[in-house]
Amino acid sequence: MIQVKSYNDGLIKFYCDRCKIKSEQDVSELLVANSVLDVEVVCPSCKDIYILYILKCSDEALMRSLNAEFISLKERRRKELED
């Protein structure tokens, strides 16, 4: 199981319980202003996956629509994993 320990400006630091290793993943190139995305954090050793949802909002007027998109993205991902 992967535990995300920190996230800062696109750098995800995590720990894999299965492998007992610390690692990091840089997703800064995926980040754009006022966006919602899901990132697969992958252990480099056992390939275990953790889904991290990121909402980046720099325009307060867009917050409600981005939040709705965030909820929708989580629901779509949940349904994909059930199938």
PDB file of N, CA, C and O in Angstrom:
ATOM      1  N   MET A   1       0.842  -1.176   0.000  1.00  0.00           N
ATOM      2  CA  MET A   1       0.000   0.000   0.000  1.00  0.00           C
ATOM      3  C   MET A   1       0.890   1.243   0.000  1.00  0.00           C
ATOM      4  O   MET A   1       1.875   1.317   0.734  1.00  0.00           O
ATOM      5  N   ILE A   2       0.531   2.199  -0.821  1.00  0.00           N
ATOM      6  CA  ILE A   2       1.298   3.432  -0.924  1.00  0.00           C
ATOM      7  C   ILE A   2       0.686   4.495  -0.025  1.00  0.00           C
ATOM      8  O   ILE A   2      -0.531   4.672   0.019  1.00  0.00           O
ATOM      9  N   GLN A   3       1.550   5.191   0.687  1.00  0.00           N
ATOM     10  CA  GLN A   3       1.144   6.311   1.524  1.00  0.00           C
ATOM     11  C   GLN A   3       1.829   7.562   0.998  1.00  0.00           C
ATOM     12  O   GLN A   3       3.057   7.640   0.962  1.00  0.00           O
ATOM     13  N   VAL A   4       1.024   8.545   0.589  1.00  0.00           N
ATOM     14  CA  VAL A   4       1.592   9.813   0.162  1.00  0.00           C
ATOM     15  C   VAL A   4       1.982  10.584   1.411  1.00  0.00           C
ATOM     16  O   VAL A   4       1.154  10.823   2.290  1.00  0.00           O
ATOM     17  N   LYS A   5       3.244  10.970   1.482  1.00  0.00           N
ATOM     18  CA  LYS A   5       3.759  11.674   2.655  1.00  0.00           C
ATOM     19  C   LYS A   5       3.737  13.181   2.482  1.00  0.00           C
ATOM     20  O   LYS A   5       3.518  13.915   3.446  1.00  0.00           O
ATOM     21  N   SER A   6       3.966  13.656   1.239  1.00  0.00           N
ATOM     22  CA  SER A   6       3.901  15.089   0.996  1.00  0.00           C
ATOM     23  C   SER A   6       3.685  15.359  -0.491  1.00  0.00           C
ATOM     24  O   SER A   6       3.967  14.530  -1.357  1.00  0.00           O
ATOM     25  N   TYR A   7       3.175  16.549  -0.738  1.00  0.00           N
ATOM     26  CA  TYR A   7       2.963  17.012  -2.100  1.00  0.00           C
ATOM     27  C   TYR A   7       3.288  18.495  -2.108  1.00  0.00           C
ATOM     28  O   TYR A   7       2.724  19.259  -1.325  1.00  0.00           O
ATOM     29  N   ASN A   8       4.201  18.912  -2.995  1.00  0.00           N
ATOM     30  CA  ASN A   8       4.593  20.313  -3.052  1.00  0.00           C
ATOM     31  C   ASN A   8       4.971  20.670  -4.483  1.00  0.00           C
ATOM     32  O   ASN A   8       5.964  20.175  -5.015  1.00  0.00           O
ATOM     33  N   ASP A   9       4.171  21.534  -5.101  1.00  0.00           N
ATOM     34  CA  ASP A   9       4.441  22.029  -6.450  1.00  0.00           C
ATOM     35  C   ASP A   9       4.743  20.921  -7.458  1.00  0.00           C
ATOM     36  O   ASP A   9       5.668  21.037  -8.261  1.00  0.00           O
ATOM     37  N   GLY A  10       3.971  19.871  -7.407  1.00  0.00           N
ATOM     38  CA  GLY A  10       4.118  18.805  -8.388  1.00  0.00           C
ATOM     39  C   GLY A  10       5.042  17.673  -7.984  1.00  0.00           C
ATOM     40  O   GLY A  10       5.158  16.693  -8.721  1.00  0.00           O
ATOM     41  N   LEU A  11       5.703  17.771  -6.843  1.00  0.00           N
ATOM     42  CA  LEU A  11       6.571  16.701  -6.371  1.00  0.00           C
ATOM     43  C   LEU A  11       5.842  15.902  -5.294  1.00  0.00           C
ATOM     44  O   LEU A  11       5.530  16.417  -4.220  1.00  0.00           O
ATOM     45  N   ILE A  12       5.581  14.644  -5.601  1.00  0.00           N
ATOM     46  CA  ILE A  12       4.880  13.746  -4.683  1.00  0.00           C
ATOM     47  C   ILE A  12       5.915  12.854  -4.015  1.00  0.00           C
ATOM     48  O   ILE A  12       6.659  12.147  -4.695  1.00  0.00           O
ATOM     49  N   LYS A  13       5.967  12.882  -2.696  1.00  0.00           N
ATOM     50  CA  LYS A  13       6.845  11.989  -1.948  1.00  0.00           C
ATOM     51  C   LYS A  13       5.952  10.953  -1.280  1.00  0.00           C
ATOM     52  O   LYS A  13       4.940  11.285  -0.662  1.00  0.00           O
ATOM     53  N   PHE A  14       6.350   9.688  -1.418  1.00  0.00           N
ATOM     54  CA  PHE A  14       5.505   8.617  -0.885  1.00  0.00           C
ATOM     55  C   PHE A  14       6.338   7.470  -0.342  1.00  0.00           C
ATOM     56  O   PHE A  14       7.544   7.376  -0.573  1.00  0.00           O
ATOM     57  N   TYR A  15       5.649   6.597   0.390  1.00  0.00           N
ATOM     58  CA  TYR A  15       6.261   5.428   1.007  1.00  0.00           C
ATOM     59  C   TYR A  15       5.440   4.206   0.634  1.00  0.00           C
ATOM     60  O   TYR A  15       4.213   4.225   0.732  1.00  0.00           O
ATOM     61  N   CYS A  16       6.108   3.147   0.209  1.00  0.00           N
ATOM     62  CA  CYS A  16       5.426   1.893  -0.120  1.00  0.00           C
ATOM     63  C   CYS A  16       5.591   0.927   1.046  1.00  0.00           C
ATOM     64  O   CYS A  16       6.705   0.515   1.372  1.00  0.00           O
ATOM     65  N   ASP A  17       4.468   0.568   1.670  1.00  0.00           N
ATOM     66  CA  ASP A  17       4.486  -0.367   2.796  1.00  0.00           C
ATOM     67  C   ASP A  17       4.974  -1.751   2.374  1.00  0.00           C
ATOM     68  O   ASP A  17       5.677  -2.427   3.125  1.00  0.00           O
ATOM     69  N   ARG A  18       4.601  -2.155   1.186  1.00  0.00           N
ATOM     70  CA  ARG A  18       4.945  -3.494   0.705  1.00  0.00           C
ATOM     71  C   ARG A  18       6.461  -3.636   0.522  1.00  0.00           C
ATOM     72  O   ARG A  18       7.045  -4.640   0.929  1.00  0.00           O
ATOM     73  N   CYS A  19       7.089  -2.637  -0.086  1.00  0.00           N
ATOM     74  CA  CYS A  19       8.523  -2.697  -0.393  1.00  0.00           C
ATOM     75  C   CYS A  19       9.402  -2.044   0.670  1.00  0.00           C
ATOM     76  O   CYS A  19      10.620  -2.224   0.682  1.00  0.00           O
ATOM     77  N   LYS A  20       8.775  -1.294   1.548  1.00  0.00           N
ATOM     78  CA  LYS A  20       9.503  -0.565   2.604  1.00  0.00           C
ATOM     79  C   LYS A  20      10.493   0.435   2.008  1.00  0.00           C
ATOM     80  O   LYS A  20      11.619   0.569   2.487  1.00  0.00           O
ATOM     81  N   ILE A  21      10.061   1.135   0.959  1.00  0.00           N
ATOM     82  CA  ILE A  21      10.935   2.135   0.347  1.00  0.00           C
ATOM     83  C   ILE A  21      10.232   3.485   0.258  1.00  0.00           C
ATOM     84  O   ILE A  21       9.008   3.571   0.158  1.00  0.00           O
ATOM     85  N   LYS A  22      11.053   4.539   0.299  1.00  0.00           N
ATOM     86  CA  LYS A  22      10.573   5.897   0.065  1.00  0.00           C
ATOM     87  C   LYS A  22      10.913   6.238  -1.377  1.00  0.00           C
ATOM     88  O   LYS A  22      11.966   5.855  -1.887  1.00  0.00           O
ATOM     89  N   SER A  23      10.020   6.955  -2.021  1.00  0.00           N
ATOM     90  CA  SER A  23      10.272   7.356  -3.397  1.00  0.00           C
ATOM     91  C   SER A  23       9.557   8.665  -3.663  1.00  0.00           C
ATOM     92  O   SER A  23       8.850   9.188  -2.802  1.00  0.00           O
ATOM     93  N   GLU A  24       9.746   9.184  -4.859  1.00  0.00           N
ATOM     94  CA  GLU A  24       9.044  10.409  -5.242  1.00  0.00           C
ATOM     95  C   GLU A  24       8.719  10.362  -6.723  1.00  0.00           C
ATOM     96  O   GLU A  24       9.340   9.635  -7.499  1.00  0.00           O
ATOM     97  N   GLN A  25       7.738  11.151  -7.087  1.00  0.00           N
ATOM     98  CA  GLN A  25       7.288  11.232  -8.468  1.00  0.00           C
ATOM     99  C   GLN A  25       7.006  12.693  -8.781  1.00  0.00           C
ATOM    100  O   GLN A  25       6.291  13.367  -8.039  1.00  0.00           O
ATOM    101  N   ASP A  26       7.564  13.174  -9.868  1.00  0.00           N
ATOM    102  CA  ASP A  26       7.381  14.570 -10.279  1.00  0.00           C
ATOM    103  C   ASP A  26       6.286  14.638 -11.341  1.00  0.00           C
ATOM    104  O   ASP A  26       6.407  14.046 -12.413  1.00  0.00           O
ATOM    105  N   VAL A  27       5.216  15.370 -11.025  1.00  0.00           N
ATOM    106  CA  VAL A  27       4.106  15.534 -11.967  1.00  0.00           C
ATOM    107  C   VAL A  27       3.907  17.002 -12.327  1.00  0.00           C
ATOM    108  O   VAL A  27       2.841  17.392 -12.803  1.00  0.00           O
ATOM    109  N   SER A  28       4.928  17.804 -12.101  1.00  0.00           N
ATOM    110  CA  SER A  28       4.796  19.249 -12.327  1.00  0.00           C
ATOM    111  C   SER A  28       4.433  19.586 -13.765  1.00  0.00           C
ATOM    112  O   SER A  28       3.762  20.589 -14.007  1.00  0.00           O
ATOM    113  N   GLU A  29       4.861  18.769 -14.731  1.00  0.00           N
ATOM    114  CA  GLU A  29       4.539  19.047 -16.124  1.00  0.00           C
ATOM    115  C   GLU A  29       3.056  18.827 -16.431  1.00  0.00           C
ATOM    116  O   GLU A  29       2.567  19.302 -17.456  1.00  0.00           O
ATOM    117  N   LEU A  30       2.346  18.130 -15.578  1.00  0.00           N
ATOM    118  CA  LEU A  30       0.913  17.898 -15.770  1.00  0.00           C
ATOM    119  C   LEU A  30       0.047  19.017 -15.208  1.00  0.00           C
ATOM    120  O   LEU A  30      -1.125  19.141 -15.564  1.00  0.00           O
ATOM    121  N   LEU A  31       0.626  19.829 -14.329  1.00  0.00           N
ATOM    122  CA  LEU A  31      -0.145  20.851 -13.638  1.00  0.00           C
ATOM    123  C   LEU A  31      -0.333  22.090 -14.496  1.00  0.00           C
ATOM    124  O   LEU A  31       0.621  22.648 -15.038  1.00  0.00           O
ATOM    125  N   VAL A  32      -1.577  22.501 -14.603  1.00  0.00           N
ATOM    126  CA  VAL A  32      -1.918  23.766 -15.252  1.00  0.00           C
ATOM    127  C   VAL A  32      -2.892  24.488 -14.342  1.00  0.00           C
ATOM    128  O   VAL A  32      -3.582  23.861 -13.538  1.00  0.00           O
ATOM    129  N   ALA A  33      -2.950  25.792 -14.467  1.00  0.00           N
ATOM    130  CA  ALA A  33      -3.848  26.584 -13.623  1.00  0.00           C
ATOM    131  C   ALA A  33      -5.302  26.179 -13.869  1.00  0.00           C
ATOM    132  O   ALA A  33      -5.699  25.862 -14.990  1.00  0.00           O
ATOM    133  N   ASN A  34      -6.068  26.199 -12.802  1.00  0.00           N
ATOM    134  CA  ASN A  34      -7.508  25.924 -12.858  1.00  0.00           C
ATOM    135  C   ASN A  34      -7.814  24.584 -13.524  1.00  0.00           C
ATOM    136  O   ASN A  34      -8.508  24.511 -14.538  1.00  0.00           O
ATOM    137  N   SER A  35      -7.276  23.535 -12.920  1.00  0.00           N
ATOM    138  CA  SER A  35      -7.490  22.200 -13.477  1.00  0.00           C
ATOM    139  C   SER A  35      -7.680  21.173 -12.372  1.00  0.00           C
ATOM    140  O   SER A  35      -7.346  21.399 -11.209  1.00  0.00           O
ATOM    141  N   VAL A  36      -8.230  20.040 -12.782  1.00  0.00           N
ATOM    142  CA  VAL A  36      -8.427  18.898 -11.898  1.00  0.00           C
ATOM    143  C   VAL A  36      -7.837  17.693 -12.614  1.00  0.00           C
ATOM    144  O   VAL A  36      -8.082  17.484 -13.802  1.00  0.00           O
ATOM    145  N   LEU A  37      -7.060  16.903 -11.884  1.00  0.00           N
ATOM    146  CA  LEU A  37      -6.520  15.707 -12.511  1.00  0.00           C
ATOM    147  C   LEU A  37      -6.335  14.605 -11.498  1.00  0.00           C
ATOM    148  O   LEU A  37      -6.280  14.838 -10.291  1.00  0.00           O
ATOM    149  N   ASP A  38      -6.241  13.393 -12.024  1.00  0.00           N
ATOM    150  CA  ASP A  38      -5.925  12.249 -11.184  1.00  0.00           C
ATOM    151  C   ASP A  38      -4.576  11.719 -11.640  1.00  0.00           C
ATOM    152  O   ASP A  38      -4.315  11.580 -12.835  1.00  0.00           O
ATOM    153  N   VAL A  39      -3.733  11.428 -10.672  1.00  0.00           N
ATOM    154  CA  VAL A  39      -2.376  10.985 -10.946  1.00  0.00           C
ATOM    155  C   VAL A  39      -2.197   9.598 -10.349  1.00  0.00           C
ATOM    156  O   VAL A  39      -2.549   9.357  -9.194  1.00  0.00           O
ATOM    157  N   GLU A  40      -1.650   8.697 -11.140  1.00  0.00           N
ATOM    158  CA  GLU A  40      -1.324   7.371 -10.626  1.00  0.00           C
ATOM    159  C   GLU A  40       0.082   7.416 -10.042  1.00  0.00           C
ATOM    160  O   GLU A  40       1.068   7.528 -10.771  1.00  0.00           O
ATOM    161  N   VAL A  41       0.159   7.328  -8.732  1.00  0.00           N
ATOM    162  CA  VAL A  41       1.446   7.268  -8.041  1.00  0.00           C
ATOM    163  C   VAL A  41       1.845   5.793  -8.038  1.00  0.00           C
ATOM    164  O   VAL A  41       1.126   4.950  -7.502  1.00  0.00           O
ATOM    165  N   VAL A  42       3.000   5.488  -8.644  1.00  0.00           N
ATOM    166  CA  VAL A  42       3.402   4.098  -8.854  1.00  0.00           C
ATOM    167  C   VAL A  42       4.707   3.795  -8.129  1.00  0.00           C
ATOM    168  O   VAL A  42       5.695   4.516  -8.269  1.00  0.00           O
ATOM    169  N   CYS A  43       4.690   2.726  -7.360  1.00  0.00           N
ATOM    170  CA  CYS A  43       5.909   2.271  -6.697  1.00  0.00           C
ATOM    171  C   CYS A  43       6.867   1.747  -7.765  1.00  0.00           C
ATOM    172  O   CYS A  43       6.479   0.916  -8.587  1.00  0.00           O
ATOM    173  N   PRO A  44       8.117   2.225  -7.763  1.00  0.00           N
ATOM    174  CA  PRO A  44       9.064   1.773  -8.786  1.00  0.00           C
ATOM    175  C   PRO A  44       9.477   0.306  -8.634  1.00  0.00           C
ATOM    176  O   PRO A  44       9.992  -0.298  -9.575  1.00  0.00           O
ATOM    177  N   SER A  45       9.254  -0.255  -7.462  1.00  0.00           N
ATOM    178  CA  SER A  45       9.669  -1.629  -7.217  1.00  0.00           C
ATOM    179  C   SER A  45       8.553  -2.644  -7.495  1.00  0.00           C
ATOM    180  O   SER A  45       8.702  -3.518  -8.349  1.00  0.00           O
ATOM    181  N   CYS A  46       7.436  -2.521  -6.769  1.00  0.00           N
ATOM    182  CA  CYS A  46       6.363  -3.517  -6.900  1.00  0.00           C
ATOM    183  C   CYS A  46       5.251  -3.087  -7.858  1.00  0.00           C
ATOM    184  O   CYS A  46       4.352  -3.872  -8.161  1.00  0.00           O
ATOM    185  N   LYS A  47       5.314  -1.855  -8.329  1.00  0.00           N
ATOM    186  CA  LYS A  47       4.331  -1.300  -9.277  1.00  0.00           C
ATOM    187  C   LYS A  47       2.942  -1.132  -8.675  1.00  0.00           C
ATOM    188  O   LYS A  47       1.961  -1.008  -9.408  1.00  0.00           O
ATOM    189  N   ASP A  48       2.848  -1.126  -7.338  1.00  0.00           N
ATOM    190  CA  ASP A  48       1.590  -0.833  -6.668  1.00  0.00           C
ATOM    191  C   ASP A  48       1.175   0.590  -7.059  1.00  0.00           C
ATOM    192  O   ASP A  48       2.030   1.445  -7.289  1.00  0.00           O
ATOM    193  N   ILE A  49      -0.133   0.842  -7.134  1.00  0.00           N
ATOM    194  CA  ILE A  49      -0.635   2.134  -7.606  1.00  0.00           C
ATOM    195  C   ILE A  49      -1.538   2.770  -6.554  1.00  0.00           C
ATOM    196  O   ILE A  49      -2.329   2.096  -5.893  1.00  0.00           O
ATOM    197  N   TYR A  50      -1.398   4.083  -6.419  1.00  0.00           N
ATOM    198  CA  TYR A  50      -2.271   4.892  -5.576  1.00  0.00           C
ATOM    199  C   TYR A  50      -2.763   6.053  -6.426  1.00  0.00           C
ATOM    200  O   TYR A  50      -1.973   6.678  -7.133  1.00  0.00           O
ATOM    201  N   ILE A  51      -4.039   6.347  -6.368  1.00  0.00           N
ATOM    202  CA  ILE A  51      -4.601   7.450  -7.139  1.00  0.00           C
ATOM    203  C   ILE A  51      -4.621   8.703  -6.268  1.00  0.00           C
ATOM    204  O   ILE A  51      -5.228   8.724  -5.197  1.00  0.00           O
ATOM    205  N   LEU A  52      -3.944   9.746  -6.747  1.00  0.00           N
ATOM    206  CA  LEU A  52      -3.917  11.028  -6.061  1.00  0.00           C
ATOM    207  C   LEU A  52      -4.684  12.030  -6.908  1.00  0.00           C
ATOM    208  O   LEU A  52      -4.384  12.210  -8.088  1.00  0.00           O
ATOM    209  N   TYR A  53      -5.662  12.675  -6.314  1.00  0.00           N
ATOM    210  CA  TYR A  53      -6.470  13.675  -7.009  1.00  0.00           C
ATOM    211  C   TYR A  53      -5.937  15.056  -6.663  1.00  0.00           C
ATOM    212  O   TYR A  53      -5.710  15.381  -5.498  1.00  0.00           O
ATOM    213  N   ILE A  54      -5.741  15.863  -7.704  1.00  0.00           N
ATOM    214  CA  ILE A  54      -5.181  17.199  -7.512  1.00  0.00           C
ATOM    215  C   ILE A  54      -6.119  18.224  -8.130  1.00  0.00           C
ATOM    216  O   ILE A  54      -6.541  18.087  -9.278  1.00  0.00           O
ATOM    217  N   LEU A  55      -6.438  19.246  -7.359  1.00  0.00           N
ATOM    218  CA  LEU A  55      -7.242  20.366  -7.831  1.00  0.00           C
ATOM    219  C   LEU A  55      -6.377  21.608  -7.676  1.00  0.00           C
ATOM    220  O   LEU A  55      -5.968  21.957  -6.569  1.00  0.00           O
ATOM    221  N   LYS A  56      -6.105  22.269  -8.791  1.00  0.00           N
ATOM    222  CA  LYS A  56      -5.285  23.482  -8.746  1.00  0.00           C
ATOM    223  C   LYS A  56      -6.151  24.643  -9.218  1.00  0.00           C
ATOM    224  O   LYS A  56      -6.560  24.696 -10.378  1.00  0.00           O
ATOM    225  N   CYS A  57      -6.424  25.568  -8.307  1.00  0.00           N
ATOM    226  CA  CYS A  57      -7.313  26.683  -8.601  1.00  0.00           C
ATOM    227  C   CYS A  57      -6.626  28.003  -8.280  1.00  0.00           C
ATOM    228  O   CYS A  57      -6.174  28.235  -7.159  1.00  0.00           O
ATOM    229  N   SER A  58      -6.560  28.860  -9.291  1.00  0.00           N
ATOM    230  CA  SER A  58      -5.982  30.184  -9.067  1.00  0.00           C
ATOM    231  C   SER A  58      -7.012  31.286  -9.305  1.00  0.00           C
ATOM    232  O   SER A  58      -6.711  32.469  -9.149  1.00  0.00           O
ATOM    233  N   ASP A  59      -8.221  30.892  -9.681  1.00  0.00           N
ATOM    234  CA  ASP A  59      -9.301  31.848  -9.950  1.00  0.00           C
ATOM    235  C   ASP A  59     -10.508  31.463  -9.102  1.00  0.00           C
ATOM    236  O   ASP A  59     -11.186  30.476  -9.385  1.00  0.00           O
ATOM    237  N   GLU A  60     -10.766  32.241  -8.073  1.00  0.00           N
ATOM    238  CA  GLU A  60     -11.837  31.925  -7.127  1.00  0.00           C
ATOM    239  C   GLU A  60     -13.188  31.754  -7.809  1.00  0.00           C
ATOM    240  O   GLU A  60     -14.018  30.975  -7.339  1.00  0.00           O
ATOM    241  N   ALA A  61     -13.421  32.461  -8.898  1.00  0.00           N
ATOM    242  CA  ALA A  61     -14.689  32.372  -9.615  1.00  0.00           C
ATOM    243  C   ALA A  61     -14.914  30.980 -10.212  1.00  0.00           C
ATOM    244  O   ALA A  61     -16.055  30.600 -10.474  1.00  0.00           O
ATOM    245  N   LEU A  62     -13.856  30.230 -10.427  1.00  0.00           N
ATOM    246  CA  LEU A  62     -13.965  28.892 -11.013  1.00  0.00           C
ATOM    247  C   LEU A  62     -14.038  27.774  -9.977  1.00  0.00           C
ATOM    248  O   LEU A  62     -14.171  26.605 -10.339  1.00  0.00           O
ATOM    249  N   MET A  63     -13.954  28.115  -8.712  1.00  0.00           N
ATOM    250  CA  MET A  63     -13.861  27.099  -7.666  1.00  0.00           C
ATOM    251  C   MET A  63     -15.032  26.134  -7.661  1.00  0.00           C
ATOM    252  O   MET A  63     -14.819  24.930  -7.526  1.00  0.00           O
ATOM    253  N   ARG A  64     -16.246  26.608  -7.803  1.00  0.00           N
ATOM    254  CA  ARG A  64     -17.412  25.705  -7.771  1.00  0.00           C
ATOM    255  C   ARG A  64     -17.388  24.721  -8.932  1.00  0.00           C
ATOM    256  O   ARG A  64     -17.643  23.532  -8.744  1.00  0.00           O
ATOM    257  N   SER A  65     -17.086  25.208 -10.122  1.00  0.00           N
ATOM    258  CA  SER A  65     -17.077  24.307 -11.276  1.00  0.00           C
ATOM    259  C   SER A  65     -15.919  23.317 -11.179  1.00  0.00           C
ATOM    260  O   SER A  65     -16.067  22.156 -11.561  1.00  0.00           O
ATOM    261  N   LEU A  66     -14.773  23.759 -10.676  1.00  0.00           N
ATOM    262  CA  LEU A  66     -13.650  22.842 -10.500  1.00  0.00           C
ATOM    263  C   LEU A  66     -13.952  21.796  -9.437  1.00  0.00           C
ATOM    264  O   LEU A  66     -13.566  20.636  -9.581  1.00  0.00           O
ATOM    265  N   ASN A  67     -14.629  22.188  -8.386  1.00  0.00           N
ATOM    266  CA  ASN A  67     -15.012  21.231  -7.346  1.00  0.00           C
ATOM    267  C   ASN A  67     -15.980  20.190  -7.900  1.00  0.00           C
ATOM    268  O   ASN A  67     -15.863  19.008  -7.577  1.00  0.00           O
ATOM    269  N   ALA A  68     -16.932  20.611  -8.728  1.00  0.00           N
ATOM    270  CA  ALA A  68     -17.862  19.672  -9.359  1.00  0.00           C
ATOM    271  C   ALA A  68     -17.106  18.721 -10.281  1.00  0.00           C
ATOM    272  O   ALA A  68     -17.403  17.527 -10.319  1.00  0.00           O
ATOM    273  N   GLU A  69     -16.138  19.238 -11.016  1.00  0.00           N
ATOM    274  CA  GLU A  69     -15.317  18.409 -11.895  1.00  0.00           C
ATOM    275  C   GLU A  69     -14.493  17.416 -11.080  1.00  0.00           C
ATOM    276  O   GLU A  69     -14.313  16.267 -11.485  1.00  0.00           O
ATOM    277  N   PHE A  70     -13.999  17.862  -9.942  1.00  0.00           N
ATOM    278  CA  PHE A  70     -13.229  17.013  -9.030  1.00  0.00           C
ATOM    279  C   PHE A  70     -14.070  15.825  -8.555  1.00  0.00           C
ATOM    280  O   PHE A  70     -13.619  14.680  -8.591  1.00  0.00           O
ATOM    281  N   ILE A  71     -15.278  16.106  -8.116  1.00  0.00           N
ATOM    282  CA  ILE A  71     -16.183  15.053  -7.634  1.00  0.00           C
ATOM    283  C   ILE A  71     -16.530  14.092  -8.763  1.00  0.00           C
ATOM    284  O   ILE A  71     -16.571  12.878  -8.560  1.00  0.00           O
ATOM    285  N   SER A  72     -16.777  14.626  -9.937  1.00  0.00           N
ATOM    286  CA  SER A  72     -17.101  13.799 -11.102  1.00  0.00           C
ATOM    287  C   SER A  72     -15.926  12.889 -11.477  1.00  0.00           C
ATOM    288  O   SER A  72     -16.123  11.716 -11.792  1.00  0.00           O
ATOM    289  N   LEU A  73     -14.723  13.425 -11.442  1.00  0.00           N
ATOM    290  CA  LEU A  73     -13.537  12.641 -11.766  1.00  0.00           C
ATOM    291  C   LEU A  73     -13.360  11.484 -10.790  1.00  0.00           C
ATOM    292  O   LEU A  73     -13.055  10.365 -11.203  1.00  0.00           O
ATOM    293  N   LYS A  74     -13.548  11.745  -9.502  1.00  0.00           N
ATOM    294  CA  LYS A  74     -13.435  10.688  -8.499  1.00  0.00           C
ATOM    295  C   LYS A  74     -14.487   9.606  -8.729  1.00  0.00           C
ATOM    296  O   LYS A  74     -14.195   8.417  -8.595  1.00  0.00           O
ATOM    297  N   GLU A  75     -15.697  10.009  -9.071  1.00  0.00           N
ATOM    298  CA  GLU A  75     -16.771   9.044  -9.308  1.00  0.00           C
ATOM    299  C   GLU A  75     -16.482   8.193 -10.551  1.00  0.00           C
ATOM    300  O   GLU A  75     -16.684   6.979 -10.530  1.00  0.00           O
ATOM    301  N   ARG A  76     -16.014   8.824 -11.625  1.00  0.00           N
ATOM    302  CA  ARG A  76     -15.670   8.072 -12.843  1.00  0.00           C
ATOM    303  C   ARG A  76     -14.565   7.068 -12.553  1.00  0.00           C
ATOM    304  O   ARG A  76     -14.632   5.923 -13.000  1.00  0.00           O
ATOM    305  N   ARG A  77     -13.553   7.486 -11.810  1.00  0.00           N
ATOM    306  CA  ARG A  77     -12.437   6.594 -11.485  1.00  0.00           C
ATOM    307  C   ARG A  77     -12.913   5.429 -10.643  1.00  0.00           C
ATOM    308  O   ARG A  77     -12.489   4.293 -10.856  1.00  0.00           O
ATOM    309  N   ARG A  78     -13.798   5.701  -9.681  1.00  0.00           N
ATOM    310  CA  ARG A  78     -14.334   4.643  -8.825  1.00  0.00           C
ATOM    311  C   ARG A  78     -15.081   3.616  -9.663  1.00  0.00           C
ATOM    312  O   ARG A  78     -14.917   2.413  -9.462  1.00  0.00           O
ATOM    313  N   LYS A  79     -15.898   4.081 -10.601  1.00  0.00           N
ATOM    314  CA  LYS A  79     -16.659   3.173 -11.470  1.00  0.00           C
ATOM    315  C   LYS A  79     -15.735   2.347 -12.355  1.00  0.00           C
ATOM    316  O   LYS A  79     -15.994   1.165 -12.580  1.00  0.00           O
ATOM    317  N   GLU A  80     -14.657   2.951 -12.862  1.00  0.00           N
ATOM    318  CA  GLU A  80     -13.696   2.220 -13.677  1.00  0.00           C
ATOM    319  C   GLU A  80     -13.064   1.094 -12.879  1.00  0.00           C
ATOM    320  O   GLU A  80     -12.875  -0.007 -13.397  1.00  0.00           O
ATOM    321  N   LEU A  81     -12.738   1.358 -11.628  1.00  0.00           N
ATOM    322  CA  LEU A  81     -12.100   0.340 -10.796  1.00  0.00           C
ATOM    323  C   LEU A  81     -13.053  -0.786 -10.422  1.00  0.00           C
ATOM    324  O   LEU A  81     -12.617  -1.911 -10.175  1.00  0.00           O
ATOM    325  N   GLU A  82     -14.341  -0.495 -10.378  1.00  0.00           N
ATOM    326  CA  GLU A  82     -15.326  -1.530 -10.069  1.00  0.00           C
ATOM    327  C   GLU A  82     -15.528  -2.481 -11.232  1.00  0.00           C
ATOM    328  O   GLU A  82     -15.818  -3.659 -11.021  1.00  0.00           O
ATOM    329  N   ASP A  83     -15.383  -1.999 -12.442  1.00  0.00           N
ATOM    330  CA  ASP A  83     -15.616  -2.827 -13.638  1.00  0.00           C
ATOM    331  C   ASP A  83     -14.491  -3.778 -13.914  1.00  0.00           C
ATOM    332  O   ASP A  83     -14.546  -4.535 -14.883  1.00  0.00           O
TER     333      ASP A  83
END
